[in-house]
Amino acid sequence: MMCDDLQIAVIGVGGRGGVADYAHRPGKGSRLVAGADINSDALRAFAKRIDSDVSLYDDYRQMLDRRDIDAVFITSPDFCHEEHAVAALEAGKAVYLEKPIAIDIAGCDRILEAAYRSRSKLYVGHNMRHMPFVLKMKQLIDDGRIGQVKAIWVRHFISYGGEAYFKDWHAERRFSNSLLLQKGAHDIDIIHMLGGGYTQRVHAMGALTVYGDVTDRRKPEEKPQIRSIPDLWPPAHKQDSIQPLMSKT
Ligand SMILES: NC(=O)c1ccc[n+]([C@@H]2O[C@H](COP(=O)([O-])OP(=O)(O)OC[C@H]3O[C@@H](n4cnc5c(N)ncnc54)[C@H](O)[C@@H]3O)[C@@H](O)[C@H]2O)c1
């Protein structure tokens, strides 16, 4: 049977991989047909939630060899983006790449060069640019309702708490560069969008005041992100180790 739908694959099907589910619209233009992940539980959960014929791969390269796949969502951790995106673009796939593009400038340049050489489409997942409240702010600014923008102030909240980011790979320099890039990428992007320009000079101060002593952060291949629980304190402990600690008190 001929299939006119755009055939889409996902690298990194757990966690943020869920964003690809929106593209699963069989018979309406696009469908998910394959997923690759290093975590077999994540692959099983992906197959279950898609609930149609999807192929599963523990090696993303085999998936990219398939000529019937048109586009790829890359929702793997940041430090994998360079390898995965270059491979997908060079395989001629259109790519939705989660932010940040890569964890260093050389990695970003390699991805952009691969897109340029292959002429494959590349879209970076700065999804906040599409959020209604951001679009409303942009409209108010563009309409001149607040005059010239002099300053933009951002406070970044995580609705499910800091544990999820400070106790796994997100907070490890070798996997993400920094949380300023990993999480602040959203804010910096929106500041640029609303301010109508790009950063030229930076003054900064900061310290590892709360989570700096955490020494056993979860690796990318370990369990998925953890959600905060209100009693999880002190922050140097992993969620697993908090039970005996709390039961002593
Ligand atoms: N735009 C947004 O709002 C938003 C929100 C959350 C995450 N993200 C981005 O999505 C990406 C994933 O973040 P996450 O929090 O879901 O991470 P995660 O640790 O949950 O990983 C996502 C999936 O990738 C898999 N994975 C890990 N290493 C892999 C490898 N080498 N090859 C294939 N799969 C691999 C994991 O097993 C998991 O299933 C990050 O780049 C992050 O910045 C974006």
The ligand as a Tripos MOL2 file, in Angstrom:
@<TRIPOS>MOLECULE
LIG
   44    48     1     0     0
SMALL
NO_CHARGES

@<TRIPOS>ATOM
      1 N1         12.5750   22.5480   24.0200 N.am      1 LIG1
      2 C1         12.2410   22.1590   25.2370 C.2       1 LIG1
      3 O1         11.3700   22.7270   25.8980 O.2       1 LIG1
      4 C2         12.9350   20.9600   25.8230 C.ar      1 LIG1
      5 C3         12.4440   20.3550   26.9870 C.ar      1 LIG1
      6 C4         13.1170   19.2460   27.4980 C.ar      1 LIG1
      7 C5         14.2570   18.7730   26.8470 C.ar      1 LIG1
      8 N2         14.7120   19.4060   25.7280 N.ar      1 LIG1
      9 C6         15.9220   18.9110   25.0330 C.3       1 LIG1
     10 O2         15.6950   17.5740   24.6490 O.3       1 LIG1
     11 C7         16.9100   16.8350   24.7470 C.3       1 LIG1
     12 C8         16.6690   15.6030   25.6250 C.3       1 LIG1
     13 O3         16.4420   16.0270   26.9400 O.3       1 LIG1
     14 P1         15.7530   15.0400   28.0020 P.3       1 LIG1
     15 O4         15.6450   15.7960   29.2500 O.co2     1 LIG1
     16 O5         14.5580   14.4110   27.3890 O.co2     1 LIG1
     17 O6         16.9080   13.9430   28.1670 O.3       1 LIG1
     18 P2         16.8350   12.4100   28.6300 P.3       1 LIG1
     19 O7         18.0100   12.1590   29.4760 O.co2     1 LIG1
     20 O8         15.4670   12.0780   29.1690 O.co2     1 LIG1
     21 O9         17.0890   11.6650   27.2290 O.3       1 LIG1
     22 C9         16.1120   11.5930   26.2130 C.3       1 LIG1
     23 C10        16.2110   10.2080   25.5740 C.3       1 LIG1
     24 O10        17.4650   10.0820   24.8760 O.3       1 LIG1
     25 C11        17.9820    8.7670   25.1400 C.3       1 LIG1
     26 N3         19.4210    8.7210   24.9050 N.ar      1 LIG1
     27 C12        20.4280    9.0280   25.7730 C.ar      1 LIG1
     28 N4         21.6220    8.8550   25.1630 N.ar      1 LIG1
     29 C13        21.3410    8.4170   23.9030 C.ar      1 LIG1
     30 C14        22.1560    8.0280   22.8010 C.ar      1 LIG1
     31 N5         23.4890    8.0700   22.8560 N.pl3     1 LIG1
     32 N6         21.5510    7.6240   21.6620 N.ar      1 LIG1
     33 C15        20.1790    7.5750   21.5810 C.ar      1 LIG1
     34 N7         19.3600    7.9210   22.5970 N.ar      1 LIG1
     35 C16        19.9380    8.3460   23.7410 C.ar      1 LIG1
     36 C17        17.5790    8.4920   26.5740 C.3       1 LIG1
     37 O11        17.6180    7.0980   26.8540 O.3       1 LIG1
     38 C18        16.1610    9.0610   26.6020 C.3       1 LIG1
     39 O12        15.2020    8.0920   26.1980 O.3       1 LIG1
     40 C19        17.9630   17.7730   25.3150 C.3       1 LIG1
     41 O13        18.7590   18.2600   24.2580 O.3       1 LIG1
     42 C20        17.1610   18.9100   25.9270 C.3       1 LIG1
     43 O14        17.8150   20.1530   25.8510 O.3       1 LIG1
     44 C21        14.0610   20.4690   25.2100 C.ar      1 LIG1
@<TRIPOS>BOND
     1     1     2 1
     2     2     3 2
     3     2     4 1
     4     4     5 ar
     5     4    44 ar
     6     5     6 ar
     7     6     7 ar
     8     7     8 ar
     9     8     9 1
    10     8    44 ar
    11     9    10 1
    12     9    42 1
    13    10    11 1
    14    11    12 1
    15    11    40 1
    16    12    13 1
    17    13    14 1
    18    14    15 2
    19    14    16 1
    20    14    17 1
    21    17    18 1
    22    18    19 2
    23    18    20 1
    24    18    21 1
    25    21    22 1
    26    22    23 1
    27    23    24 1
    28    23    38 1
    29    24    25 1
    30    25    26 1
    31    25    36 1
    32    26    27 ar
    33    26    35 ar
    34    27    28 ar
    35    28    29 ar
    36    29    30 ar
    37    29    35 ar
    38    30    31 1
    39    30    32 ar
    40    32    33 ar
    41    33    34 ar
    42    34    35 ar
    43    36    37 1
    44    36    38 1
    45    38    39 1
    46    40    41 1
    47    40    42 1
    48    42    43 1
@<TRIPOS>SUBSTRUCTURE
     1 LIG1         1 GROUP 0 **** ****
